[in-house]
Amino acid sequence: MSGLAIKNVRKSYGAVDIIHGVDVDISDGEFVILVGPSGCGKSTLLRMIAGLEDITGGEISIGGRVVNNLPPKDRDIAMVFQNYALYPQMTVAQNMGFALELAGAKRPEIEKKVGEAAQILGLQPLLGRKPAQLSGGQRQRVAMGRAIVRDPKVFLFDEPLSNLDAKLRVKMRAEIKALHQRLKTTIVYVTHDQIEAMTMADKIVVLQGGKVEQIGTPLELYDRPRNVFVAGFLGSPAMNFLEGKLTGGSNPKLQLPSGTSIELLAAPTQAEDRNVIIGIRPEDISFATDDGVPATVTVVEPTGSETHVALEVEGKEITWVMRERAELTPSQTVKISLKSPNVHFFDKGTQQRL
């Protein structure tokens, strides 16, 4: 078994608490992504798993063995860094086999494992080159190959795609996911990019301020976010939020602070007559077929398959993703409908899901 258990893990620098009692269970062969904004503690947590940071409190176990006091080399992990961390004077083959050489492996074994990893990653024609002769994507594949040859229990990835251009990031996302499906090794992957998290992970851990906000599959977090933070963090463009009081009973309406009422399709009974925040994703907004909500177009951004429209509703900016083609211009007034079955309701005070 190569699972990973993080139990009540804490990290402090002096009097400053960085990680506040994190609990995460990762099954053998699972692809788990730690995601959150800059400074949320995700890289610190990954470095504690790797043994590059001391643990202030709690317990980390890999394959059922507690590793709190073990040095990185004895944890049976392999880490892929953001900046590749390749030796410039070595060839690709030497970089990939160096850890095995340090471990005392024989030359035939090193060549065999390097060759197998190179075949998996399509690096055979590059084995004689040095890092300076490689593209960013090729260097990242070499860094991944160096991890593969060690056959670790757990792979750790620390924002490995952040130095690549947008097109190459998409390609490398698919390569890493395919690699996981082939090797079936446990992966813990850190990113601030929620698109990477949504497209690659079996399970996502959303962190904020050193605390776990929610753990679940990508679609669980997207469809049923636990609070306003998770709802706004996952999804691109981000979820829209409007505040007001829910009224109307079986014909629910959101009464905005200005007095305007917005008709909704349905609402949870526990939200009735409460001050709430409603969340609606940009793709769930539509043209109104009845009275609708007046909105002013501020920006129109065609992307080809869809159009992103920035709207102003009573001083609040929201985003609408249109799948149909429509000729909209800035300053134009349109009427939109928020009557979607996918509206999310949150308590205004606690910001927790209702």
LUMGU-346603 format. One record per residue (C-alpha): z, x, y; residue in three letters. Coordinates in nm, 4 decimals, padded with zeros to 6 digits, m for minus. Last residue first. Example, Ala and Ser with C-alpha at 12.3 -4.5 7.8 and 13.67 -1.06 7.14 Angstrom:
BEGIN
+----------+----------+----------+------+
:       up :     east :    north : type :
+----------+----------+----------+------+
:  00.7140 :  01.3670 : m00.1060 :  SER :
:  00.7800 :  01.2300 : m00.4500 :  ALA :
+----------+----------+----------+------+
//
This chain:
BEGIN
+----------+----------+----------+------+
:       up :     east :    north : type :
+----------+----------+----------+------+
:  00.2932 : m02.7746 :  02.6488 :  LEU :
:  00.2112 : m02.4022 :  02.6670 :  ARG :
:  00.4511 : m02.1793 :  02.8576 :  GLN :
:  00.4173 : m02.1043 :  03.2297 :  GLN :
:  00.7989 : m02.1470 :  03.2543 :  THR :
:  00.7992 : m02.3342 :  03.5850 :  GLY :
:  00.4498 : m02.4824 :  03.5938 :  LYS :
:  00.4621 : m02.5953 :  03.2307 :  ASP :
:  00.1237 : m02.5276 :  03.0745 :  PHE :
: m00.1600 : m02.7582 :  02.9689 :  PHE :
: m00.4940 : m02.6466 :  02.8234 :  HIS :
: m00.8178 : m02.8460 :  02.8675 :  VAL :
: m01.0406 : m02.8304 :  02.5574 :  ASN :
: m01.1135 : m03.2012 :  02.5171 :  PRO :
: m01.3133 : m03.1747 :  02.8424 :  SER :
: m01.3085 : m03.4135 :  03.1355 :  LYS :
: m01.3048 : m03.1423 :  03.4041 :  LEU :
: m01.6136 : m03.2895 :  03.5692 :  SER :
: m01.8061 : m03.1390 :  03.8593 :  ILE :
: m01.9536 : m03.2753 :  04.1791 :  LYS :
: m02.1732 : m03.0439 :  04.3820 :  VAL :
: m02.1701 : m02.9246 :  04.7428 :  THR :
: m02.4143 : m02.6479 :  04.8396 :  GLN :
: m02.2682 : m02.3643 :  05.0478 :  SER :
: m02.4404 : m02.1044 :  04.8236 :  PRO :
: m02.7458 : m02.2356 :  04.6362 :  THR :
: m02.7885 : m02.4137 :  04.3037 :  LEU :
: m03.1179 : m02.4682 :  04.1239 :  GLU :
: m03.0111 : m02.5593 :  03.7718 :  ALA :
: m03.0948 : m02.4116 :  03.4321 :  ARG :
: m02.8640 : m02.5267 :  03.1516 :  GLU :
: m02.5956 : m02.3044 :  02.9991 :  ARG :
: m02.3756 : m02.3150 :  03.3067 :  MET :
: m02.0607 : m02.1030 :  03.3239 :  VAL :
: m01.8359 : m02.2334 :  03.6002 :  TRP :
: m01.5823 : m02.0137 :  03.7765 :  THR :
: m01.2977 : m02.1370 :  03.9958 :  ILE :
: m01.1866 : m02.0524 :  04.3477 :  GLU :
: m00.9058 : m02.2625 :  04.4985 :  LYS :
: m00.9335 : m02.3722 :  04.8621 :  GLY :
: m00.9787 : m02.7385 :  04.7785 :  GLU :
: m01.2190 : m02.6622 :  04.4928 :  VAL :
: m01.4337 : m02.3581 :  04.5679 :  GLU :
: m01.6993 : m02.2691 :  04.3122 :  LEU :
: m01.8306 : m01.9440 :  04.1674 :  ALA :
: m02.1301 : m02.0085 :  03.9420 :  VAL :
: m02.2160 : m01.7962 :  03.6387 :  HIS :
: m02.5591 : m01.8806 :  03.5002 :  THR :
: m02.6554 : m01.8646 :  03.1337 :  GLU :
: m02.9101 : m01.7085 :  02.8973 :  SER :
: m03.0534 : m01.4929 :  03.1738 :  GLY :
: m02.7488 : m01.3662 :  03.3642 :  THR :
: m02.7966 : m01.5725 :  03.6816 :  PRO :
: m02.5104 : m01.5203 :  03.9297 :  GLU :
: m02.4615 : m01.7937 :  04.1945 :  VAL :
: m02.1863 : m01.7446 :  04.4539 :  VAL :
: m02.0002 : m01.9856 :  04.6873 :  THR :
: m02.0883 : m02.3336 :  04.5577 :  VAL :
: m01.8615 : m02.5973 :  04.7084 :  THR :
: m01.6821 : m02.8423 :  04.4810 :  ALA :
: m01.6278 : m03.2182 :  04.4932 :  PRO :
: m01.4532 : m03.3464 :  04.1788 :  VAL :
: m01.6276 : m03.6180 :  03.9787 :  GLY :
: m01.7301 : m03.9693 :  04.0829 :  ASP :
: m01.9219 : m04.0429 :  03.7634 :  ASP :
: m02.1606 : m03.8286 :  03.5550 :  THR :
: m01.9978 : m03.5088 :  03.6790 :  ALA :
: m02.1781 : m03.1846 :  03.6001 :  PHE :
: m01.9838 : m02.9838 :  03.3431 :  SER :
: m01.6844 : m02.7498 :  03.3067 :  ILE :
: m01.6006 : m02.6376 :  02.9525 :  ASP :
: m01.7925 : m02.3056 :  02.9759 :  GLU :
: m01.5681 : m02.1815 :  03.2576 :  PRO :
: m01.2520 : m02.2298 :  03.0501 :  ARG :
: m01.0049 : m02.4891 :  03.1663 :  ILE :
: m00.6371 : m02.4283 :  03.2293 :  GLY :
: m00.4004 : m02.6890 :  03.3661 :  ILE :
: m00.0802 : m02.5842 :  03.5367 :  ILE :
:  00.1882 : m02.8479 :  03.5352 :  VAL :
:  00.4424 : m03.0300 :  03.7471 :  ASN :
:  00.5585 : m03.3076 :  03.5218 :  ARG :
:  00.5019 : m03.6839 :  03.5217 :  ASP :
:  00.3467 : m03.6682 :  03.1720 :  GLU :
:  00.3369 : m03.3226 :  03.0120 :  ALA :
:  00.5396 : m03.4229 :  02.7063 :  GLN :
:  00.2746 : m03.6829 :  02.6220 :  THR :
:  00.0053 : m03.4163 :  02.5855 :  PRO :
: m00.3002 : m03.4850 :  02.8029 :  ALA :
: m00.6394 : m03.6476 :  02.7568 :  ALA :
: m00.9832 : m03.6728 :  02.9205 :  LEU :
: m00.8780 : m03.5681 :  03.2687 :  LEU :
: m00.9439 : m03.7275 :  03.6068 :  GLU :
: m00.8719 : m03.5130 :  03.9109 :  ILE :
: m00.6589 : m03.6654 :  04.1864 :  SER :
: m00.6647 : m03.5388 :  04.5456 :  THR :
: m00.3249 : m03.5493 :  04.7171 :  GLY :
: m00.3481 : m03.2046 :  04.8779 :  SER :
: m00.0964 : m03.0642 :  04.6261 :  PRO :
: m00.3355 : m03.1698 :  04.3456 :  LEU :
: m00.2718 : m03.4799 :  04.1360 :  GLN :
: m00.3946 : m03.4157 :  03.7833 :  LEU :
: m00.4944 : m03.7406 :  03.6208 :  LYS :
: m00.4261 : m03.8883 :  03.2819 :  PRO :
: m00.5549 : m04.2305 :  03.1772 :  ASN :
: m00.3008 : m04.3038 :  02.9008 :  SER :
: m00.0191 : m04.2117 :  03.1383 :  GLY :
: m00.1641 : m04.1786 :  03.4881 :  GLY :
:  00.0154 : m03.8744 :  03.6299 :  THR :
:  00.0257 : m03.4979 :  03.5847 :  LEU :
:  00.1452 : m03.3121 :  03.8917 :  LYS :
: m00.0484 : m03.0171 :  04.0282 :  GLY :
: m00.1700 : m02.6643 :  03.9679 :  GLU :
: m00.5243 : m02.5558 :  03.8787 :  LEU :
: m00.6187 : m02.2644 :  03.6549 :  PHE :
: m00.9597 : m02.1297 :  03.5502 :  ASN :
: m00.9914 : m01.9207 :  03.2323 :  MET :
: m01.1439 : m01.5755 :  03.2702 :  ALA :
: m01.5145 : m01.4971 :  03.2613 :  PRO :
: m01.4750 : m01.3553 :  03.0024 :  SER :
: m01.1979 : m01.4795 :  02.7783 :  GLY :
: m00.8548 : m01.3488 :  02.6907 :  LEU :
: m00.6322 : m01.2490 :  02.9837 :  PHE :
: m00.6007 : m01.5866 :  03.1542 :  GLY :
: m00.4842 : m01.7776 :  02.8488 :  ALA :
: m00.2583 : m01.4912 :  02.7400 :  VAL :
: m00.0876 : m01.4854 :  03.0813 :  PHE :
: m00.0682 : m01.8653 :  03.1153 :  VAL :
:  00.1237 : m01.9057 :  02.7905 :  ASN :
:  00.0932 : m01.9452 :  02.4133 :  ARG :
: m00.2862 : m01.9399 :  02.4053 :  PRO :
: m00.4254 : m02.1992 :  02.1634 :  ARG :
: m00.8060 : m02.1735 :  02.1408 :  ASP :
: m00.8512 : m01.8099 :  02.2490 :  TYR :
: m00.5370 : m01.6808 :  02.0790 :  LEU :
: m00.6173 : m01.8578 :  01.7535 :  GLU :
: m00.9822 : m01.7531 :  01.7858 :  LEU :
: m00.8962 : m01.3831 :  01.8058 :  PRO :
: m00.6461 : m01.4019 :  01.5182 :  THR :
: m00.2804 : m01.4016 :  01.6154 :  GLY :
:  00.0020 : m01.2282 :  01.7987 :  ILE :
:  00.1368 : m01.3413 :  02.1369 :  GLN :
:  00.3209 : m01.2110 :  02.4437 :  GLU :
:  00.4589 : m00.8932 :  02.2868 :  VAL :
:  00.6686 : m00.7013 :  02.5392 :  LYS :
:  00.6203 : m00.3646 :  02.7129 :  GLY :
:  00.5268 : m00.5256 :  03.0444 :  GLY :
:  00.2486 : m00.7310 :  02.8868 :  GLN :
:  00.1172 : m00.6977 :  02.5335 :  LEU :
: m00.1282 : m00.9112 :  02.3375 :  VAL :
: m00.1394 : m00.8215 :  01.9662 :  VAL :
: m00.4746 : m00.9205 :  01.8165 :  ILE :
: m00.5500 : m00.9728 :  01.4474 :  LYS :
: m00.8660 : m00.9287 :  01.2410 :  ASP :
: m01.0052 : m00.7480 :  01.5422 :  ALA :
: m01.3577 : m00.6485 :  01.6413 :  MET :
: m01.5219 : m00.9103 :  01.8656 :  THR :
: m01.2179 : m01.0518 :  02.0448 :  MET :
: m01.0446 : m00.7169 :  02.0987 :  ALA :
: m01.3574 : m00.5428 :  02.2236 :  GLU :
: m01.4168 : m00.8345 :  02.4637 :  ILE :
: m01.0519 : m00.8056 :  02.5738 :  GLN :
: m01.1093 : m00.4548 :  02.7068 :  ASP :
: m00.7718 : m00.2894 :  02.7697 :  HIS :
: m00.8002 : m00.1166 :  02.4323 :  THR :
: m00.5813 :  00.0198 :  02.1537 :  VAL :
: m00.6827 :  00.0142 :  01.7858 :  TYR :
: m00.4584 :  00.0107 :  01.4803 :  VAL :
: m00.6702 :  00.0365 :  01.1653 :  ILE :
: m00.5682 : m00.0085 :  00.8005 :  THR :
: m00.8443 :  00.1140 :  00.5690 :  THR :
: m01.1058 : m00.1153 :  00.4144 :  LYS :
: m01.3567 :  00.1762 :  00.4088 :  LEU :
: m01.6769 : m00.0315 :  00.4275 :  ARG :
: m01.5506 : m00.3222 :  00.6373 :  GLN :
: m01.3764 : m00.0742 :  00.8647 :  HIS :
: m01.6956 :  00.1267 :  00.9121 :  LEU :
: m01.8897 : m00.1909 :  00.9904 :  ALA :
: m01.6355 : m00.2752 :  01.2624 :  LYS :
: m01.6584 :  00.0775 :  01.4019 :  ILE :
: m02.0386 :  00.0678 :  01.4030 :  GLU :
: m02.0529 : m00.2766 :  01.5683 :  ALA :
: m01.8219 : m00.1660 :  01.8470 :  ARG :
: m02.0255 :  00.1547 :  01.8782 :  MET :
: m02.3429 : m00.0420 :  01.9571 :  LYS :
: m02.1709 : m00.2586 :  02.2190 :  VAL :
: m02.0110 :  00.0486 :  02.3767 :  ARG :
: m02.3524 :  00.2185 :  02.3845 :  LEU :
: m02.4966 : m00.0592 :  02.5997 :  LYS :
: m02.2018 : m00.0559 :  02.8420 :  ALA :
: m02.1860 :  00.3212 :  02.8938 :  ASP :
: m01.9320 :  00.5247 :  02.6984 :  LEU :
: m01.6067 :  00.6796 :  02.8216 :  ASN :
: m01.3970 :  00.3709 :  02.7390 :  SER :
: m01.5156 :  00.3568 :  02.3782 :  LEU :
: m01.2288 :  00.5326 :  02.1979 :  PRO :
: m00.9473 :  00.3445 :  02.3753 :  GLU :
: m00.6848 :  00.5115 :  02.1495 :  ASP :
: m00.7881 :  00.4553 :  01.7859 :  PHE :
: m00.5316 :  00.5036 :  01.5071 :  LEU :
: m00.6497 :  00.5063 :  01.1440 :  PHE :
: m00.3813 :  00.4419 :  00.8807 :  VAL :
: m00.3372 :  00.5540 :  00.5197 :  LYS :
: m00.5471 :  00.8630 :  00.5837 :  PRO :
: m00.8598 :  00.9780 :  00.3952 :  ASP :
: m00.8640 :  01.3125 :  00.5821 :  ARG :
: m01.2436 :  01.3128 :  00.5833 :  VAL :
: m01.2441 :  00.9843 :  00.7768 :  ILE :
: m01.0578 :  01.1185 :  01.0822 :  ALA :
: m01.3012 :  01.4060 :  01.1400 :  ARG :
: m01.5830 :  01.1565 :  01.0906 :  GLY :
: m01.4408 :  00.9347 :  01.3662 :  MET :
: m01.4348 :  01.2310 :  01.6058 :  ALA :
: m01.7912 :  01.3136 :  01.5008 :  VAL :
: m01.8924 :  00.9511 :  01.5663 :  ARG :
: m01.7381 :  00.9767 :  01.9130 :  GLN :
: m01.9363 :  01.2914 :  01.9816 :  ARG :
: m02.2573 :  01.1150 :  01.8770 :  GLN :
: m02.1845 :  00.8261 :  02.1132 :  GLY :
: m02.1221 :  01.0612 :  02.4031 :  GLY :
: m02.4432 :  01.2524 :  02.3369 :  SER :
: m02.4397 :  01.5824 :  02.1490 :  LEU :
: m02.5473 :  01.9384 :  02.2312 :  GLN :
: m02.2178 :  02.0225 :  02.4035 :  ALA :
: m02.0359 :  01.9193 :  02.0841 :  PRO :
: m02.2001 :  02.1964 :  01.8749 :  LYS :
: m02.4887 :  02.1372 :  01.6374 :  ARG :
: m02.5127 :  02.2357 :  01.2695 :  GLY :
: m02.3944 :  01.9015 :  01.1303 :  LEU :
: m02.6298 :  01.7013 :  01.3526 :  LEU :
: m02.9019 :  01.5973 :  01.1057 :  PRO :
: m02.6367 :  01.4673 :  00.8593 :  GLN :
: m02.4465 :  01.2621 :  01.1212 :  LEU :
: m02.5455 :  00.9114 :  01.0138 :  GLY :
: m02.1847 :  00.7880 :  01.0091 :  LEU :
: m02.1502 :  00.7148 :  00.6363 :  ILE :
: m02.3671 :  01.0155 :  00.5460 :  GLN :
: m02.1617 :  01.2467 :  00.7675 :  ALA :
: m01.8418 :  01.1204 :  00.6044 :  ALA :
: m01.9777 :  01.1972 :  00.2560 :  GLU :
: m02.1029 :  01.5405 :  00.3636 :  GLY :
: m01.7723 :  01.6287 :  00.5262 :  VAL :
: m01.5892 :  01.5230 :  00.2088 :  LYS :
: m01.8129 :  01.7327 : m00.0181 :  LYS :
: m01.8175 :  02.0353 :  00.2137 :  GLU :
: m01.4373 :  02.0341 :  00.2357 :  ILE :
: m01.3978 :  01.9995 : m00.1426 :  GLU :
: m01.6428 :  02.2857 : m00.2046 :  PRO :
: m01.4568 :  02.5065 :  00.0524 :  ARG :
: m01.1108 :  02.4570 : m00.0989 :  LYS :
: m00.8484 :  02.2565 :  00.0890 :  ALA :
: m00.5596 :  02.4503 :  00.2433 :  GLY :
: m00.4353 :  02.1822 :  00.4841 :  ALA :
: m00.5733 :  02.3829 :  00.7766 :  LEU :
: m00.9161 :  02.3709 :  00.6130 :  GLU :
: m00.8862 :  01.9966 :  00.5654 :  LEU :
: m00.8057 :  01.9554 :  00.9352 :  ALA :
: m01.1071 :  02.1730 :  01.0262 :  PHE :
: m01.3612 :  01.9835 :  00.8179 :  GLY :
: m01.5011 :  01.7504 :  01.0822 :  MET :
: m01.4972 :  02.0106 :  01.3578 :  ASN :
: m01.6618 :  02.2680 :  01.1299 :  GLN :
: m01.9372 :  02.0257 :  01.0316 :  ALA :
: m02.0031 :  01.9319 :  01.3955 :  VAL :
: m02.0191 :  02.2986 :  01.4906 :  THR :
: m01.7233 :  02.4776 :  01.6438 :  MET :
: m01.6924 :  02.6474 :  01.9838 :  GLN :
: m01.6416 :  02.3172 :  02.1686 :  PRO :
: m01.3454 :  02.2023 :  01.9523 :  TYR :
: m01.3536 :  01.8221 :  01.9688 :  LEU :
: m01.0870 :  01.6124 :  02.1425 :  ALA :
: m01.3064 :  01.2932 :  02.1524 :  TYR :
: m01.1891 :  01.2027 :  02.5090 :  ASN :
: m01.0548 :  00.8571 :  02.4174 :  GLN :
: m00.8842 :  00.9853 :  02.1040 :  PHE :
: m00.9345 :  00.9110 :  01.7345 :  VAL :
: m00.6146 :  00.9488 :  01.5352 :  MET :
: m00.5606 :  01.0064 :  01.1636 :  ALA :
: m00.2445 :  00.8990 :  00.9817 :  ILE :
: m00.0668 :  01.0313 :  00.6735 :  ASP :
:  00.2685 :  01.0579 :  00.8551 :  ARG :
:  00.3353 :  01.4231 :  00.7644 :  ASP :
:  00.1065 :  01.5815 :  01.0239 :  LYS :
:  00.2525 :  01.3631 :  01.2998 :  PRO :
:  00.6076 :  01.4953 :  01.2517 :  PRO :
:  00.8490 :  01.2700 :  01.0577 :  LEU :
:  01.1652 :  01.1382 :  01.2210 :  ASN :
:  01.0671 :  00.7751 :  01.2674 :  ASN :
:  00.8434 :  00.7706 :  00.9575 :  VAL :
:  01.0106 :  00.5061 :  00.7404 :  VAL :
:  00.8083 :  00.4783 :  00.4185 :  ARG :
:  00.6790 :  00.1366 :  00.3025 :  GLY :
:  00.3142 :  00.2353 :  00.3444 :  GLY :
:  00.3856 :  00.3344 :  00.7020 :  ILE :
:  00.7236 :  00.2466 :  00.8514 :  SER :
:  00.8300 :  00.2334 :  01.2154 :  ILE :
:  01.1907 :  00.1547 :  01.3057 :  GLU :
:  01.3901 :  00.0555 :  01.6112 :  GLY :
:  01.5215 :  00.2577 :  01.9028 :  GLY :
:  01.4282 :  00.5302 :  02.1503 :  THR :
:  01.1260 :  00.6369 :  01.9484 :  ILE :
:  00.9835 :  00.9813 :  02.0235 :  ASP :
:  00.6207 :  01.0048 :  02.1323 :  GLU :
:  00.3380 :  01.1925 :  01.9538 :  LEU :
:  00.4567 :  01.0592 :  01.6171 :  GLY :
:  00.1370 :  00.8624 :  01.5570 :  ALA :
:  00.3170 :  00.5272 :  01.5585 :  ILE :
:  00.4952 :  00.6372 :  01.8771 :  MET :
:  00.1573 :  00.7303 :  02.0280 :  ARG :
:  00.0264 :  00.3817 :  01.9503 :  LEU :
:  00.3265 :  00.2226 :  02.1223 :  LEU :
:  00.2769 :  00.4415 :  02.4295 :  THR :
: m00.0920 :  00.3451 :  02.4325 :  SER :
: m00.0029 : m00.0275 :  02.4310 :  LYS :
:  00.2764 : m00.0045 :  02.6877 :  GLY :
:  00.1614 : m00.2681 :  02.9418 :  CYS :
:  00.0678 : m00.0028 :  03.2001 :  GLY :
: m00.2982 : m00.0995 :  03.2234 :  SER :
: m00.3540 : m00.4582 :  03.1131 :  PRO :
: m00.3198 : m00.5727 :  02.7520 :  GLY :
: m00.4556 : m00.5235 :  02.4036 :  VAL :
: m00.3243 : m00.3834 :  02.0779 :  LEU :
: m00.5944 : m00.4398 :  01.8165 :  ILE :
: m00.5252 : m00.4852 :  01.4471 :  VAL :
: m00.7826 : m00.4254 :  01.1725 :  PHE :
: m00.6038 : m00.5032 :  00.8434 :  GLU :
: m00.6509 : m00.2933 :  00.5299 :  GLY :
: m00.2859 : m00.3178 :  00.4203 :  ASP :
: m00.1067 : m00.5702 :  00.6377 :  SER :
:  00.0250 : m00.5064 :  00.9867 :  ILE :
:  00.3654 : m00.6447 :  01.0828 :  ASP :
:  00.4532 : m00.6248 :  01.4541 :  VAL :
:  00.7935 : m00.6376 :  01.6259 :  ASP :
:  00.8399 : m00.4878 :  01.9735 :  VAL :
:  01.1905 : m00.4441 :  02.1163 :  GLY :
:  01.1238 : m00.3758 :  02.4837 :  HIS :
:  00.8798 : m00.0872 :  02.5325 :  ILE :
:  00.8858 :  00.0934 :  02.8690 :  ILE :
:  01.2540 :  00.0796 :  02.9679 :  ASP :
:  01.3397 :  00.3036 :  03.2652 :  VAL :
:  01.6950 :  00.4423 :  03.2629 :  ALA :
:  01.5841 :  00.7743 :  03.1159 :  GLY :
:  01.2343 :  00.7258 :  02.9806 :  TYR :
:  01.2832 :  00.4377 :  02.7420 :  SER :
:  01.1026 :  00.3223 :  02.4286 :  LYS :
:  01.1985 :  00.0383 :  02.1951 :  ARG :
:  01.0812 : m00.0667 :  01.8507 :  VAL :
:  01.2406 : m00.3837 :  01.7115 :  ASN :
:  01.0564 : m00.3384 :  01.3814 :  LYS :
:  00.7018 : m00.2015 :  01.3567 :  ILE :
:  00.5676 : m00.2287 :  01.0019 :  ALA :
:  00.2416 : m00.0694 :  00.8857 :  LEU :
:  00.0562 : m00.1418 :  00.5654 :  GLY :
: m00.0935 :  00.1273 :  00.3469 :  SER :
:  00.0000 :  00.0000 :  00.0000 :  MET :
+----------+----------+----------+------+
//
